[in-house]
Amino acid sequence: MTPIHTIADLRRALEAERRSGRTIGLVPTMGSLHRGHMTLVDRARAACEIVVVSIFVNPTQFGPGEDLATYPRDLDADLAECRAHGVDVVFAPGVEEIYPEPLATEIDVAPLSTILIGVERPGHFQGVATVVAKLFNIVGPTHAFFGEKDYQQLTVIRRMVRDLSYGIAITGVPTVREEDGLACSSRNQKLVPEDRAAAAVIAKALGEAERLIAAGVRDPGAIVAAVERTIAVEARADIRSVDLRDAETLAMVETIGETPVVVLVTVRFGDVLLIDQRTVAAAPSAKRPAKGETP
Ligand code: AMP
């Protein structure tokens, strides 16, 4: 398995597979692959006949002053991981290949792209949706795999696929974590040791949110406050946002009811921005009347 760098070569490599109707699973990544990515790959391997991993640090999803230049890159190590996990094709194009000229077309899954992380990172989700649409058109997958860790991204992609009738089965994969609960992320390696140790507080706070909801707390404000309080115990943590939203639509929630909610957290440690989430299916708040019983 050698990496493919051009769109033409990629299309050629997959032509026979597509013609014979094989299932093709795509795992889009920005490389620097870790256990989280490889879990997506394993899911794709189990579900599809052909597995394609794309490795592309997409410049259009980074804002000015963000970490595009310092984003970790290690293609050789990524290829070794992909080989070890039975990947059939690695597509690793250069920026010129994907953007030979500035695009005149952009995919904007508004209003999902302008809320939550989209407020702090304007243009980010437009960059993500547009590059994923391009990857879908280039690879032509039957299935694609995304992490729940980037929950808003997954929601944007699901909506784009629905709106544009892509006919690609999207699988969201639960977040893979380090032993102390910190979500695996390429950015974790940029944390200084003190921040790395402190960052475990994020998962702890999400666990607290889950516990409170299970215990019957129905006020989103109380959950958000509890998460903020738990994280604030760590002086090194700079809380950027804590939100509780409807898990499917990301709409605001007035009372936590019987539909699942998601708690979304963004915390900065030094100059490293970490995100995490926890979906919680709230327990029914009241005993339903049994058949024949008057409420
Ligand atoms: P990235 O390389 O950060 O763009 O991530 C590529 C894909 O891997 C995205 O769909 C991410 O949501 C997913 N991913 C990243 N970290 C994790 C993790 N810890 N657990 C599960 N999926 C992840």
Residues whose N, C-alpha, C, O or C-beta is under 5 A from the ligand:
A	BS01	AMP	P28 T29 M30 G31 G36 H37 F145 F146 G147 E148 K149 D150 V173 P174 T175 V176 A183 C184 S185
